Amino acid sequence: MPDDSQPPPPFGTDAAQALATIAPVARQSVVDAVADRLRGEILAGRLRPGSRLPSERELSLALGVNRLTLRASLARLEALGLITTRHGAGTVVASWRERAGLEMLGTLVRGLKLADPAWHEIVRGALELRRILAIEAVGLAAERHTEEDLLGISKCAQVLNEHVDDPIAFARADLAFMRAVCKAARNVGLELFLNTFARWPDEHPQLVCLLYDDCARAAPLYPTIMEIIRSRDGESARSLARAALIEKDAAWSQRHPAPAPVRAPESSGAGLASASARAAGGGDEADAV
């Protein structure tokens, strides 16, 4: 509750705070919604790499937004490496596989739906990437750790057991555990690699809850990893870690099987994709700025 005993702030300050906190929220949500819609069209392949987007006028009408909102959304997509703007050629869909970095991985997943086979393909790739990181980190940690490292890893493992009922908290504890392992591996590159996933609990909480959907069953794996590292046998550590993580990821995939691809009817090509095709054919002139 507000403290009525304190004098109210000057009117100007209060009004400025309202403008700073309330006004941008609604506008930002529209920009996000437009960016998400276009990102979904691109990731689903309905807007193909190399194709030119429709004009600003046509896009803004199709999406029901003004041009300023559209431009802000397009700028966001360009920063993600999904589109490029070429002078005299308009806005062109880029090949995100060639332009985007690892930080794009979570955004790619968020732009798709669980029922989309592409979602499962990207998540499978993320799990495989995480395995690569974990296996090598465990192997190097086994070869290079100190007793102090083992103490830090052990403390992180204890925290994991306290959060088996909270997927987000468990995910953060898991990432802290892996960071301790990466530090024991004496490899800064692995720590930076880990940062690809470290922001997911905050930026993609729904995805994290889905990935960490069986924390109670996963928790016993961490003491096993501790013992693997303690062995100081790098190659055995890699082999054992690989087997344990493959089994863990396979169990997750069984709980969340990918749907069979469904061919969309011809009529679904209408809308943004067909407008993009007309734009690529030169049927519409680019909007004047």
C-alpha positions as CSV (number, residue, x, y, z in Angstrom):
1,M,0.0,0.0,0.0
2,P,1.2,3.6,-0.7
3,D,2.6,5.5,2.3
4,D,0.2,8.4,2.8
5,S,2.4,9.9,5.5
6,Q,4.9,11.0,2.8
7,P,4.3,14.2,0.9
8,P,3.2,13.6,-2.7
9,P,5.8,14.2,-5.4
10,P,5.5,17.3,-7.6
11,F,2.8,17.0,-10.3
12,G,5.2,17.3,-13.1
13,T,7.3,14.4,-11.8
14,D,4.2,12.2,-11.3
15,A,3.0,12.9,-14.8
16,A,6.4,12.2,-16.3
17,Q,6.5,8.9,-14.5
18,A,3.1,7.9,-15.8
19,L,4.1,8.7,-19.4
20,A,7.3,6.7,-19.0
21,T,5.7,3.6,-17.6
22,I,2.2,3.5,-19.0
23,A,2.3,4.9,-22.5
24,P,5.1,2.8,-23.9
25,V,3.7,-0.5,-22.7
26,A,0.7,-0.6,-25.1
27,R,2.8,0.6,-28.0
28,Q,5.5,-1.9,-27.3
29,S,2.9,-4.8,-27.2
30,V,1.7,-3.9,-30.7
31,V,5.2,-3.8,-32.0
32,D,5.9,-7.2,-30.4
33,A,2.7,-8.7,-31.9
34,V,3.6,-7.5,-35.4
35,A,7.2,-8.7,-35.1
36,D,6.0,-12.0,-33.8
37,R,3.5,-12.4,-36.6
38,L,6.0,-11.6,-39.3
39,R,8.6,-13.8,-37.6
40,G,6.2,-16.7,-37.6
41,E,5.6,-16.2,-41.3
42,I,9.3,-16.2,-42.0
43,L,10.2,-19.2,-39.8
44,A,7.3,-21.2,-41.2
45,G,8.6,-20.7,-44.7
46,R,5.6,-18.8,-46.0
47,L,7.9,-15.8,-46.5
48,R,10.9,-17.4,-48.1
49,P,14.5,-16.2,-48.0
50,G,15.2,-13.9,-50.9
51,S,11.6,-12.8,-51.4
52,R,10.7,-9.2,-51.1
53,L,8.2,-8.1,-48.5
54,P,5.1,-6.3,-49.6
55,S,5.2,-2.5,-49.5
56,E,4.7,-0.7,-46.2
57,R,1.3,0.4,-47.3
58,E,0.2,-3.1,-48.1
59,L,1.7,-4.7,-45.0
60,S,0.3,-2.1,-42.6
61,L,-3.2,-2.6,-44.1
62,A,-2.9,-6.4,-43.9
63,L,-1.7,-6.3,-40.3
64,G,-4.1,-3.4,-39.2
65,V,-1.3,-1.2,-37.8
66,N,0.1,2.2,-38.7
67,R,3.4,2.6,-40.6
68,L,5.4,3.7,-37.5
69,T,4.5,0.5,-35.7
70,L,5.3,-1.5,-38.7
71,R,8.7,0.1,-39.1
72,A,9.6,-0.5,-35.5
73,S,8.7,-4.2,-35.9
74,L,10.7,-4.5,-39.1
75,A,13.7,-2.9,-37.4
76,R,13.4,-5.5,-34.7
77,L,13.4,-8.3,-37.3
78,E,16.4,-6.8,-39.1
79,A,18.3,-6.7,-35.8
80,L,17.6,-10.5,-35.4
81,G,18.9,-11.1,-38.9
82,L,15.6,-12.2,-40.4
83,I,15.3,-9.4,-43.0
84,T,17.5,-6.9,-44.7
85,T,16.7,-3.6,-46.3
86,R,18.3,-2.9,-49.6
87,H,18.3,0.6,-51.2
88,G,16.1,0.4,-54.3
89,A,15.0,-3.2,-53.6
90,G,12.8,-2.8,-50.5
91,T,12.8,-5.2,-47.6
92,V,14.0,-8.7,-48.4
93,V,13.6,-11.9,-46.3
94,A,17.1,-13.0,-45.2
95,S,18.3,-16.6,-44.6
96,W,18.4,-16.7,-40.8
97,R,20.4,-19.9,-40.9
98,E,23.3,-17.8,-42.4
99,R,22.9,-14.5,-40.6
100,A,21.6,-15.2,-37.1
101,G,23.7,-16.1,-34.1
102,L,23.2,-18.5,-31.2
103,E,21.3,-15.8,-29.3
104,M,18.6,-16.2,-31.8
105,L,17.9,-19.8,-30.8
106,G,15.3,-19.1,-28.1
107,T,13.6,-16.5,-30.3
108,L,13.2,-19.0,-33.1
109,V,11.5,-21.4,-30.8
110,R,9.2,-18.7,-29.4
111,G,8.1,-17.7,-32.9
112,L,6.7,-21.2,-33.6
113,K,4.0,-23.3,-32.0
114,L,4.3,-26.7,-30.3
115,A,2.2,-28.2,-33.0
116,D,4.6,-27.1,-35.7
117,P,7.2,-29.7,-36.7
118,A,9.7,-26.9,-37.2
119,W,9.4,-26.2,-33.4
120,H,10.5,-29.7,-32.6
121,E,13.3,-29.5,-35.1
122,I,14.7,-26.4,-33.5
123,V,14.2,-27.6,-29.9
124,R,16.0,-30.9,-30.8
125,G,18.9,-28.9,-32.1
126,A,19.0,-26.8,-28.9
127,L,19.0,-30.0,-26.8
128,E,21.8,-31.4,-28.9
129,L,23.8,-28.2,-28.6
130,R,23.3,-28.2,-24.8
131,R,24.6,-31.8,-24.8
132,I,27.7,-30.8,-26.7
133,L,28.4,-28.0,-24.2
134,A,27.7,-30.2,-21.1
135,I,29.7,-33.2,-22.3
136,E,32.9,-31.3,-23.1
137,A,32.6,-29.1,-20.0
138,V,32.2,-32.3,-17.8
139,G,35.2,-33.9,-19.5
140,L,37.5,-30.8,-19.1
141,A,36.3,-30.3,-15.5
142,A,37.2,-33.9,-14.7
143,E,40.8,-33.2,-16.0
144,R,41.3,-29.7,-14.6
145,H,39.2,-29.3,-11.4
146,T,40.4,-28.3,-8.0
147,E,38.9,-29.2,-4.6
148,E,37.5,-25.7,-4.5
149,D,35.8,-26.3,-7.8
150,L,34.2,-29.5,-6.5
151,L,32.9,-27.6,-3.4
152,G,31.3,-25.0,-5.6
153,I,29.7,-27.6,-7.9
154,S,28.4,-29.5,-4.8
155,K,26.7,-26.4,-3.4
156,C,24.9,-25.8,-6.8
157,A,23.7,-29.4,-6.8
158,Q,22.2,-29.0,-3.3
159,V,20.3,-25.9,-4.5
160,L,18.8,-28.0,-7.3
161,N,17.1,-30.3,-4.9
162,E,15.4,-27.4,-3.2
163,H,13.5,-26.4,-6.4
164,V,12.2,-29.6,-8.0
165,D,8.7,-28.2,-7.8
166,D,9.5,-24.9,-9.6
167,P,10.8,-25.4,-13.2
168,I,12.0,-21.8,-13.6
169,A,14.0,-21.9,-10.3
170,F,15.3,-25.4,-11.1
171,A,16.4,-24.1,-14.6
172,R,18.3,-21.2,-13.0
173,A,19.9,-23.7,-10.5
174,D,20.8,-26.0,-13.4
175,L,22.5,-23.1,-15.3
176,A,24.4,-22.2,-12.1
177,F,25.5,-25.8,-11.8
178,M,26.7,-25.8,-15.4
179,R,28.5,-22.5,-14.9
180,A,30.4,-24.0,-12.0
181,V,31.3,-26.9,-14.2
182,C,32.5,-24.6,-17.0
183,K,34.6,-22.7,-14.5
184,A,36.2,-26.0,-13.3
185,A,36.9,-26.7,-17.0
186,R,39.0,-23.5,-17.2
187,N,37.5,-22.6,-20.5
188,V,36.1,-19.1,-21.0
189,G,34.6,-20.1,-24.4
190,L,32.4,-22.7,-22.7
191,E,31.2,-20.1,-20.2
192,L,30.2,-17.7,-23.0
193,F,28.6,-20.6,-24.9
194,L,26.5,-21.2,-21.8
195,N,25.2,-17.7,-21.9
196,T,23.1,-18.7,-25.0
197,F,20.9,-20.6,-22.5
198,A,21.4,-18.5,-19.4
199,R,18.9,-15.9,-20.4
200,W,16.2,-18.3,-21.3
201,P,14.4,-18.4,-17.8
202,D,13.9,-14.7,-18.1
203,E,13.3,-14.3,-21.8
204,H,11.5,-17.6,-22.6
205,P,9.8,-18.8,-19.4
206,Q,7.1,-20.8,-21.1
207,L,9.7,-22.7,-23.1
208,V,11.8,-23.3,-20.0
209,C,8.8,-24.7,-18.1
210,L,8.3,-27.2,-21.0
211,L,12.0,-28.2,-21.2
212,Y,12.2,-28.7,-17.4
213,D,8.9,-30.5,-17.1
214,D,10.2,-33.4,-14.9
215,C,12.6,-31.8,-12.4
216,A,12.2,-34.5,-9.7
217,R,13.4,-37.2,-12.1
218,A,16.3,-35.0,-13.4
219,A,17.6,-34.1,-9.9
220,P,19.4,-37.4,-9.2
221,L,21.6,-36.9,-12.3
222,Y,23.6,-34.1,-10.8
223,P,25.3,-36.1,-8.0
224,T,26.2,-38.6,-10.7
225,I,27.9,-35.8,-12.7
226,M,29.7,-34.8,-9.5
227,E,31.2,-38.3,-9.2
228,I,32.1,-38.3,-12.9
229,I,34.0,-35.1,-12.5
230,R,35.7,-36.3,-9.3
231,S,37.1,-39.3,-11.2
232,R,39.6,-37.2,-13.1
233,D,39.2,-39.4,-16.1
234,G,38.2,-37.0,-18.9
235,E,37.4,-39.6,-21.6
236,S,35.3,-41.7,-19.3
237,A,33.6,-38.6,-18.0
238,R,32.6,-37.5,-21.5
239,S,31.3,-41.0,-22.4
240,L,29.3,-41.3,-19.2
241,A,27.9,-37.8,-19.5
242,R,27.0,-38.4,-23.1
243,A,25.0,-41.6,-22.3
244,A,23.2,-39.9,-19.4
245,L,22.2,-36.8,-21.3
246,I,21.1,-38.7,-24.4
247,E,18.8,-40.8,-22.3
248,K,17.5,-37.7,-20.5
249,D,16.8,-35.9,-23.8
250,A,15.2,-39.1,-25.4
251,A,12.8,-39.3,-22.5
252,W,11.8,-35.7,-23.0
253,S,11.2,-36.3,-26.7
254,Q,9.0,-39.2,-25.9
255,R,6.9,-37.0,-23.6
256,H,6.7,-34.4,-26.4
257,P,6.6,-36.2,-29.7
258,A,6.8,-34.2,-32.9
259,P,3.5,-34.1,-34.9
260,A,3.4,-35.5,-38.5
261,P,3.9,-32.8,-41.1
262,V,0.5,-31.6,-42.5
263,R,0.4,-30.2,-46.0
264,A,-1.4,-26.8,-46.0
265,P,-4.3,-26.3,-48.5
266,E,-3.6,-24.1,-51.5
267,S,-5.9,-21.4,-50.1
268,S,-3.6,-20.8,-47.1
269,G,-1.1,-19.1,-49.4
270,A,-3.3,-16.0,-49.4
271,G,-2.5,-13.1,-47.2
272,L,1.0,-12.0,-46.4
273,A,2.8,-14.7,-48.4
274,S,0.8,-14.0,-51.6
275,A,1.3,-10.3,-51.1
276,S,5.1,-11.0,-50.8
277,A,5.0,-13.0,-54.0
278,R,3.4,-10.0,-55.8
279,A,6.0,-7.7,-54.3
280,A,8.8,-10.0,-55.5
281,G,7.3,-9.9,-59.0
282,G,7.4,-6.1,-59.0
283,G,3.7,-5.7,-58.9
284,D,3.8,-3.0,-56.2
285,E,6.0,-0.1,-56.0
286,A,7.8,0.5,-52.7
287,D,6.2,3.1,-50.4
288,A,7.6,6.6,-50.6
289,V,9.2,7.8,-47.4
